[in-house]
Amino acid sequence: MYKILAKINKVLLPSFTKQGLDISKAKKWQMAIIGYRAYVTKRALK
């Protein structure tokens, strides 16, 4: 389930690393997306 969700996230959600976003200057909604993507990716790799 998480592998499918990770693939959907990769297509739909923005990649902040490609945009060169500085984590310390990220807004709360950007941090929420980063955290969500990290959680899903971690679960997909298990």
MDTraj code that builds the backbone (N, CA, C; nanometers):
import mdtraj as md
import numpy as np

residues = "MET TYR LYS ILE LEU ALA LYS ILE ASN LYS VAL LEU LEU PRO SER PHE THR LYS GLN GLY LEU ASP ILE SER LYS ALA LYS LYS TRP GLN MET ALA ILE ILE GLY TYR ARG ALA TYR VAL THR LYS ARG ALA LEU LYS".split()
xyz = np.array([
    [0.0822, -0.1189, 0.0000],
    [0.0000, 0.0000, 0.0000],
    [0.0877, 0.1269, 0.0000],
    [0.1914, 0.1282, 0.0821],
    [0.2761, 0.2472, 0.0908],
    [0.3590, 0.2667, -0.0360],
    [0.3917, 0.1573, -0.1041],
    [0.4680, 0.1707, -0.2286],
    [0.3852, 0.2418, -0.3347],
    [0.2579, 0.2080, -0.3423],
    [0.1679, 0.2741, -0.4380],
    [0.1500, 0.4202, -0.3994],
    [0.1324, 0.4452, -0.2715],
    [0.1159, 0.5818, -0.2224],
    [0.2415, 0.6654, -0.2476],
    [0.3589, 0.6051, -0.2338],
    [0.4841, 0.6761, -0.2599],
    [0.4955, 0.7151, -0.4072],
    [0.4512, 0.6274, -0.4960],
    [0.4551, 0.6586, -0.6394],
    [0.3581, 0.7710, -0.6735],
    [0.2418, 0.7706, -0.6119],
    [0.1433, 0.8771, -0.6342],
    [0.1988, 1.0094, -0.5828],
    [0.2618, 1.0069, -0.4648],
    [0.3206, 1.1286, -0.4074],
    [0.4284, 1.1858, -0.4984],
    [0.5077, 1.0981, -0.5569],
    [0.6167, 1.1429, -0.6442],
    [0.5623, 1.2192, -0.7637],
    [0.4472, 1.1788, -0.8133],
    [0.3872, 1.2442, -0.9289],
    [0.3134, 1.3720, -0.8886],
    [0.2383, 1.3679, -0.7793],
    [0.1496, 1.4779, -0.7447],
    [0.2110, 1.5884, -0.6596],
    [0.2923, 1.5514, -0.5631],
    [0.3445, 1.6506, -0.4691],
    [0.4750, 1.7109, -0.5199],
    [0.4985, 1.8377, -0.4876],
    [0.6210, 1.9026, -0.5349],
    [0.7453, 1.8484, -0.4653],
    [0.8564, 1.8495, -0.5373],
    [0.9850, 1.8103, -0.4804],
    [1.0591, 1.9372, -0.4420],
    [1.0733, 1.9607, -0.3140],
    [1.1367, 2.0829, -0.2667],
    [1.2884, 2.0778, -0.2815],
    [1.3466, 1.9577, -0.2876],
    [1.4913, 1.9488, -0.3060],
    [1.5300, 1.9925, -0.4467],
    [1.4477, 1.9632, -0.5437],
    [1.4753, 2.0074, -0.6802],
    [1.4594, 2.1581, -0.6934],
    [1.3771, 2.2171, -0.6094],
    [1.3553, 2.3617, -0.6120],
    [1.4607, 2.4357, -0.5304],
    [1.5443, 2.3622, -0.4586],
    [1.6496, 2.4245, -0.3785],
    [1.5989, 2.4915, -0.2527],
    [1.4940, 2.4375, -0.1936],
    [1.4355, 2.4954, -0.0728],
    [1.5267, 2.4733, 0.0477],
    [1.5502, 2.5780, 0.1232],
    [1.6253, 2.5688, 0.2477],
    [1.5274, 2.5272, 0.3573],
    [1.5547, 2.4156, 0.4217],
    [1.4636, 2.3607, 0.5227],
    [1.4392, 2.4598, 0.6370],
    [1.5406, 2.5344, 0.6745],
    [1.5244, 2.6275, 0.7861],
    [1.4330, 2.7449, 0.7513],
    [1.4110, 2.7685, 0.6226],
    [1.3249, 2.8786, 0.5805],
    [1.1907, 2.8300, 0.5246],
    [1.1638, 2.7016, 0.5377],
    [1.0405, 2.6439, 0.4844],
    [0.9202, 2.6876, 0.5685],
    [0.8082, 2.7046, 0.5008],
    [0.6828, 2.7387, 0.5682],
    [0.6238, 2.6129, 0.6302],
    [0.5239, 2.6325, 0.7151],
    [0.4653, 2.5185, 0.7859],
    [0.4025, 2.4176, 0.6905],
    [0.3354, 2.4646, 0.5856],
    [0.2726, 2.3712, 0.4929],
    [0.3783, 2.2949, 0.4140],
    [0.4915, 2.3579, 0.3861],
    [0.6001, 2.2888, 0.3172],
    [0.6622, 2.1830, 0.4088],
    [0.6775, 2.2167, 0.5344],
    [0.7311, 2.1201, 0.6307],
    [0.6363, 2.0012, 0.6480],
    [0.5059, 2.0277, 0.6434],
    [0.4081, 1.9196, 0.6541],
    [0.4198, 1.8244, 0.5352],
    [0.4379, 1.8780, 0.4158],
    [0.4530, 1.7941, 0.2973],
    [0.5835, 1.7144, 0.3042],
    [0.6901, 1.7784, 0.3478],
    [0.8192, 1.7095, 0.3605],
    [0.8083, 1.5951, 0.4608],
    [0.7465, 1.6206, 0.5736],
    [0.7284, 1.5170, 0.6751],
    [0.6414, 1.4028, 0.6272],
    [0.5350, 1.4358, 0.5577],
    [0.4449, 1.3335, 0.5048],
    [0.5170, 1.2463, 0.4021],
    [0.5900, 1.3103, 0.3108],
    [0.6624, 1.2343, 0.2085],
    [0.7696, 1.1459, 0.2713],
    [0.8374, 1.1955, 0.3737],
    [0.9399, 1.1169, 0.4417],
    [0.8777, 0.9960, 0.5118],
    [0.7647, 1.0157, 0.5771],
    [0.6958, 0.9066, 0.6461],
    [0.6537, 0.7978, 0.5481],
    [0.5925, 0.8382, 0.4371],
    [0.5451, 0.7406, 0.3390],
    [0.6623, 0.6665, 0.2761],
    [0.7693, 0.7395, 0.2452],
    [0.8872, 0.6761, 0.1855],
    [0.9500, 0.5757, 0.2814],
    [0.9590, 0.6137, 0.4085],
    [1.0158, 0.5238, 0.5083],
    [0.9336, 0.3963, 0.5204],
    [0.8029, 0.4115, 0.5214],
    [0.7151, 0.2947, 0.5328],
    [0.7190, 0.2081, 0.4065],
    [0.7368, 0.2712, 0.2907],
    [0.7413, 0.1962, 0.1655],
    [0.8690, 0.1127, 0.1539],
    [0.9756, 0.1586, 0.2174],
    [1.1035, 0.0865, 0.2099],
    [1.1117, -0.0315, 0.3042],
    [1.0226, -0.0423, 0.3999],
    [1.0243, -0.1552, 0.4960],
    [0.9798, -0.2824, 0.4309],
])
top = md.Topology()
chain = top.add_chain()
for i, resn in enumerate(residues, 1):
    res = top.add_residue(resn, chain, resSeq=i)
    for name in ("N", "CA", "C"):
        top.add_atom(name, md.element.get_by_symbol(name[0]), res)
traj = md.Trajectory(xyz[None], top)
